[in-house]
Amino acid sequence: MKMITAIVNKRDADSVCDALTSHNFMFTKMATTGGFLRSGNMTLLIGTEDDKVKKAVEIIRENCAQRMEKVPSVISSAGPYAVFNYTTTELPVGGATVFVTDVVYYEKM
């Protein structure tokens, strides 16, 4: 048995969850926040048999799109009278980060 931990951008979460459900994967979803951009994510915990891991990862890949997005950024000047300039920077966001780990013990109560 394997545990798939998939961190998915919040914009992709619904399509990933719908696709996993339609292929009979059961999962737990948790709202999470990324550390770099501090944007919303959904972390999915998917317990599955070893032979189904490839299919689950394929579903996640097909339903997550990495895209360029403008994010706000601040540029400040040093000194006693700091000046702050607000601008946007284009960065790649989306996609998914997936971890697959072995499950030593599993019990459904």
N, C-alpha and C positions, 0 to 999 in steps of 0.2 A: 504494500500500500504506500502511496505517496501523498504528500501535502503540497499543493501548489498555492503559493502566495503570489497574487497578481496585484500590482499597484497600477491602477488605471486612471487616466484623466477623467474628471467628472463629466466632461462632454461625451465621452465614449462609454461611460458606465452602463447606461440603459441598454444600448445595443449589445454590449458584451453579455450582460445579464440575461437578456432575452434569448440570445443565441445559445448560451450555455444551458438555459432551461429547456429550450426546444430540443436539445440533444441529451436530455435527462441527466445533466450534471447538477448535483446539489452543492450549495455553497452558502457561506455566511459572508455578508458584506458589511463593511465598517467605513464610515466617513472618516477620512484622514486628511492631513494637510502636509504638503511638501515643504521641506526645509529650505530649499533654494529660492523659489519664487513665492513661497507661502500661498500657493494656490490649492484649490480643492481637488482631492483625489478620492477614489473609492478603492479600498483594499479588500480583495476577495480571498477567502480561504476555501479551497476546494480540495476535499479529500476524495481520492479516486484510486482505482486499481492501476497497477503499473502499466498494463497494456492500453490504458485509456489516456495516459498523460500526453502523448503526441497529439491526439485529437483535441484535447482541451487547449493546449498551447496554440494549435492551429486556429481554433475558434477565436481565441483572444487576439492573435495576430491579425486575423481578417477583419476584426471589428474595432481595432484601434488605429487611428491615423495620426502620424506625427505631422504637425503643421507649423508654419511660422505665425507668430502672434506678437502684436505690439504690447509691450509691458511698460508701465511707467518707471522712470528712473530719475534720480535727483543728482545734480552736479552742484557742488558747493565750492566756493572759494575760501581760502584760509584768511585769517586776519581778524582784527577786532570787529569789523563790520562785514560779516560773512554774507555773501550773496548766493542765493539758491536759485538754480535754473531747473525747471521741471521739463523733462523731455520724454520721449518714448524710445525704446530700443526694441528691435525685432529679434526674437529668440525662438528656437525650436521648442515647441511644447507638444504634449500628447504622447501617444504611443503607450507602451506599458513596460513595466519592469517585472519580470517573472522569476521566482525562485521555486525550485522543485527540491523537496527534501524527503528523506526516508522517514516513514512512520514506524517507530519501534513497537508501539502499543496503541490499539484502537478499541474502544468499547462504546456502543451506542446504548444509552440507558433510557 
